[in-house]
Amino acid sequence: MKKALSTFALAMMVSLCGAQTKFTIKVTNPLKLERSNQPVVIDLKKYGVVRSAQVLFNDDKVPVPYQLDDLDQDGIYDELCFLTDIAARETKKFEIHLLPTGKPREFESRVYAEMLLRNDKVKEKNRHNNYIESITARGDCANSYNIQHHHGVCFESELNGIRIYFDKRQTLDLYGKYHRQLELKETQFYTSDEQKKKEYGDDVLWVGNTFGLGAFRGWDGLEPTMVDPVRSRTQRIISYGPLRTIVEVIDNGWEAEPDKAPINMKLRYTQYAGHRDTDVDVFFDTDVSEYTFSTGIINVKGSEEFSDHMGLRACWGTDYPSTDTLKWSRETVGLAILIPQEYIEREEPSNTDNYPFVIKVRNEHMHYKISYTSAKEQFGFDTKEAWFDFVQGWRDENERPLVVK
């Protein structure tokens, strides 16, 4: 009898594990402001193995584009994500179906991510085709900066384009667009003269050894320090879209402070479709509350600064994006960083390179956001007043996200 009951219980468990999970969520906009492309992210850990899904809007059961992401790369999806437009104070209802079989439905991609090795047989700078999705360099690699074609992983939404240098700087360099569209697959960050005539964008920022847009660094008590030495350095693409792309930079054995043990750090960059801002998550595998770090934004030549002295800092300035001032024109950009106050040790005065923050990570994880605009955009901002006004509203939106029940 006990054996029969055990067999029955096992059969019931198999049946339940193989069944579809269905539930309804309500999403509310708490602001008196219409919002577009707002992410809704559902943690899948408590739902068992999920291999496909369906997201339906309201009682009309209108299908909504979604994506499933395997964040830790163990072959099991960890999160479901979809985007929604939502009016001021509006509440929307979505029906979620999670299935243990099948494959995720394919939707048109609104984001792009790319890693490339050079192909010696290709002469054009924007036609290389040795695609990869992960690369690791030992700490004693002589020139990791030049291993990848465009010097590091790159990603974009319709509004922005970013590459992260594969070296000790790990700086974020920026691509400015005229039009709201995906371009990096065609230009590979090296826009041809023919593409420029068609109003494709181009590199708009010279970064040197600065923070660029929000690079995460060490701090020696006086100035930022590079992410060096390390035992190894990795870049990889976690998700290609269609609604968000996720890329990671992993530094193992980083000797962040000479009198402390080496640490392992993972920087995760999440880019949502329809967004000019980017989420930055910093993970450590141990408590780093005794270490001191830094981040911030470059002091663009001749730039003007905005700060609310509560974690929001921005600038507006104009400079050449290259030392070749004959080939390149001056570019005007607006940059911004938003850091939760709990991580800020202090806001440092600006210097010739940066607008810095000194950072303390109170446990093993911190989160912040970065954003930028190029004055060449036909969909963006063309004055510092407009940019500084935008970033203040950006802070308000981030402090009052959608409420999901």
N, C-alpha and C positions, 0 to 999 in steps of 0.2 A: 504493500500500500504506500509506504514512504517513497519507494522508488518510483511508483506511478505518479505521485504528487510532484516529486522532483522533476520528472520528465515533463509533466504538464506545466510546471512553473517555468522551466527552461523554454518550452515552446511558446509560452505567453511572452517571455522576455524577447525572444527572437522576433515574434510578431510585432511587438511594440517598437522594437528598434528598427524594424523595416517599414514602419508606418510613416505617413506624412504628418508633419507637425503644422498646425494652422493656428494663428492667433491674430488679433487686431490691435493696432497701436493708434493712439491719438497724438498728433503733433501740433503744438500750439506756439504761435509767435507772440511773445510777451511784449513786443515793442509796438508803438504807434507808428510803424514804418513798414512799408512793403519790402520784402526781402526775396532775392532770387538765388537759385542754385545752392540752397542751404543743405548741408550734408546731414543725413540721418544714418547713424551707425549702430548696428545691433551686434552685440557680443554673442557668438554662437556656442560658447563652451558648454553651456548647460543643455544643449539640444542634441548632443551626440554627433555622429558623423553626418555632415550635410554635403551633398554632392551637386545639388541644383536647387533652384528656388523660383518663386514667383512673387512679385509685388503688385498688388492691385489697389487702385485708388477708389475710395468711397464705395457706395453701394452699386455704382455703375460698373464696377470691376474693370476699370480701365488699366491695362498693363503699364507698368512704370519701369524704365530701364534701371538695372541694378548691376552690382558686381559682387563676387565673393573673393575674399583675399586670404591667402595662407601666409600669415605674417612671420611665423617662425620656421617656415619652409620644411615642415614635417609631413607634408602631403595631406593635411587636414585643414579645411577652411576654418578660419578663426573669426571672421567678421563678414557681415553683409552690409553693404553701403548703397544708398540711393540718394538722389538730390531732389529737392522740391522748391518750387516758387510758392510764396505764401504771403497773403495780404496782412495788413496791420491787424493785430489782435485775433487773427483767424485761427481756427482749429480745423485740421484736416484728419481724415481717417484713412488708414491703409490696412489692407489685409495681407498678411505675410504667410506664404507657404514654404516650408522647408522640406526638402525631399532627400532621402538617403541614397537615391539612385539618379542616373542620368548625368548630364553635363550642364554647366551654366549656359543660359541663352546668350547669343552674341548680339551686341548692340554696336552702333556706330561709335567709334572712339572720339572723345573730345579732349583727350590728353595724349601725350607722347613722351616716351623715354628711350634713350639710346646710349649704348656703349660701343665703341668702334676701335679696332686695330687697323693701322694703315695697310692698304693693299699696294705693294710696290708696282703692280701692273696698272694702277689707276693714276692718271696724271692730274685730273681735275680735283681740286681740294674739297669739293662738295659731292663727290661721287664714290667715296670709299664704301666698301661693302663687307668687311670682315666683322660682322656683328657678334658681340659677346654679351653676356649678362652678369658676369662676375669676374673679378681679377684680384689677385693678392700679390703684393710685393713684399719681399723681406725688408727688414729695417735697414739693411746695408745696401739696398738697391741704389745704384749710383745716380739714376736720373729717371725716377718714376713719372715725373711731369710729362716726359715725351713718349711714354709707352702707348698711351691712347691717342687717337687721332686728334680729337679736340680737347686733349689734356685732362679729360675726366668725364664722368657720367654727365649727361645733360637731360633735361626734361622741360616740359612746357604745358601750359593750358592755352586757350585761345588768346589770353591777354598777356602772357609773359613767356620768358625763356631763360633758363638758368643752367650754367655748367659749374661743376665743383672740381677744382683742381686736385689732381691725384698726386699730392706731395705734402710736405709738412705744413704748408699754409692752410690747405683745405678751404681755400677762399671761394666764395660764390661770386661768379662773374655773370654779367647781365646782358641780355639781348633785347633790344627795343624794336617794337613793331609799329608799322603805319596802320595796319588793318587787323581786325579781330579775327584771327585765324591761326591754324597750326602751320608751322614753317620749317621746323628744325630737320625733318626728314629730307627736305629738299635742299636746305642751305648748309646743314651740318655745322652751323656757327661760322661758316666761311662763305658769305654771300658773294656771288659772282657779280660782275658788272652788269650782265644781262638781267639777273634777278633784281638788282638795285633799280634798274629802269622800270621794272614792273612793280616797284614799291614793296619789295620784300625788306624785312628789317635787317639789323646788323648788331654787332657788338657796340655797346654804348657806354662802357665803364672801364677805366684803367684802375686796376686794383693793387698792383705791386705787392707789398708785404702787409697791406692794411687788412682790416676786417672784411672789406668789400661790403656785402650785405649779410651781416650777422654771423660770420664765421665764429665757431666756438674754439677758444684758446685757453692756455694756462695763464698764470699771473705770477710774477716774481716779486711782487711788492711795489714795483715801480712802473712796470709796463707789461703788455701781453707777451707771452712766450708761445712759440710754435708747438704743434703736436709732434714732438720729436725730443729724444729718440723713442722709437717704438720697436717692438719685436717684429711686427708685421702690420701692413696696412691693406685694407680691402675696400673695394667699391662693388656694389651689386644692385641689380634691379629686382625688387620684390614683386611689384605689380605694374603692368603696362596699361591699365585702364579697364573699361572705357571711361569711367567717371572720375577716377583718381589714379595717379601714378605714385608709387612709393619707391624711393631709393634709399640705400643705406651706405654709410661710411663706417668701417669698423677699424679701430686702432687697438691692437692687442699689445700688452706690455709697455704701455706709455709711461715713461718716467717723467711724470708731470711736475714733481718736485724732488730735488736731489736727495733730500733727507727722509723721503717716504717711499713706501713700497710701490712698484709699478702697478698700474691699474689698466683694466680693459674697458674701453668706451665704445658705444654704438650710437651714431648719429642717424636718426631716421627723418627723412624729408618727405612730407606728404603734400602733393599738389592736386587740388580739386579742380574739376572743369568749371569754367565760368568765374574763376577767382584769380586775382592778381597777387593775393597773399599766399604764403606757404607756411605750413605747420612744421616746426622743428621739435623733435623729441630727442632728449639726451639720456641714454641708459648706461648705467655702470653695473658691474657684477658684484660690487661690494659697497659698503657704506663709505662715501667720500666726503662726509661732513667736515673733516679736518683739512681738506684741500681747498685751494682758492683758484677760481677760474675767471675768465673774462669773455666778453663779447661786446658787440656794438656795430656801428656802421662807419664807413669811410667818410672822412671829411673831404668831400669833393672840392676841388680847387675853387676858392672864393665862395663856398656855400654859406647859406644862412640856416640857422638851426631853430627847431622848435622842440621844447621839452616841457612835459607837465610835471617832471620830477617825481613821477610815480610809476616809471617803467616804460612810458611812451616817449620815444625820441625820434626825430625826423630831421631831414635836411633837404635843401634844394640848391643845386649848383650846376656849373657848366665847365667841362674840361674835355680835352682830347682823350679818346679811348685807347690811344696808342702813342708811343713815342714818335711814330712816323707822322708828323703833322702835315706833310705834303699830301699823303694818300688819304688821310682821315680828316673829317670835319669835327668841329666841336659839338659835343652832345650835352643836352640839358636833361638831368634826371632828378627825380624825387625819391628818396629812400626813407624807410621807416622800420623800426623794431619795437615790439611790444612784449615786455617781460613782466610776469607776475611779480608783485612787490616782495613776496616771501623769499625770492631767490636773490634779491639785490642787496649786496653788502654796502655799496655806495655807487653813485653816479659820478664818474670822474670828469673833470673839466675837459673841454675839447683841446686837441693838440693838432699839429700839422697833418697827422695821419688819420686820426679817428675821433669819433664821439664814443668813448668807452664806458662800459659798466664793469664793476668788479662783482663777481658772482660767487655765491655759496649754494651748493646743492645739498639740501638738508637730509636727503636719504640716498636713494639710488636712481632717481629719475627727476628730470625737470622738463618743462614744456615752454616754448615761446613761439612768437610769430614774427615773420618778416614780410615786407611788401615793398613794391617800387612802382614807379611810372616813368615813362620816357616822354618828353615833350613832343616827340614826333608822332605820338599816337593820335589818330583821328577819333578815338573813343575815350580819351583819358583827360589829363590835366595839363594846362599850359602856363600856369602861374604858381608861384609858391603859396599864395593865399588860398587857391583852390586845393592844392595838395595838403596843406596844413589843416584846412577845414575837413577834408576827407579823412585824414588819419584820426582826428578826434572822434568822428562818427564811427570809424572802424573800431576804436577802443570800446565805444558804447555797445556796438553789436556783439563783440567778443565777450563782454562781461554779462550779456543777457542772451545766451544761446536759446535755440528752440527747446521747448519742454516736451519730452517724449514720455508717454505713459502707455 
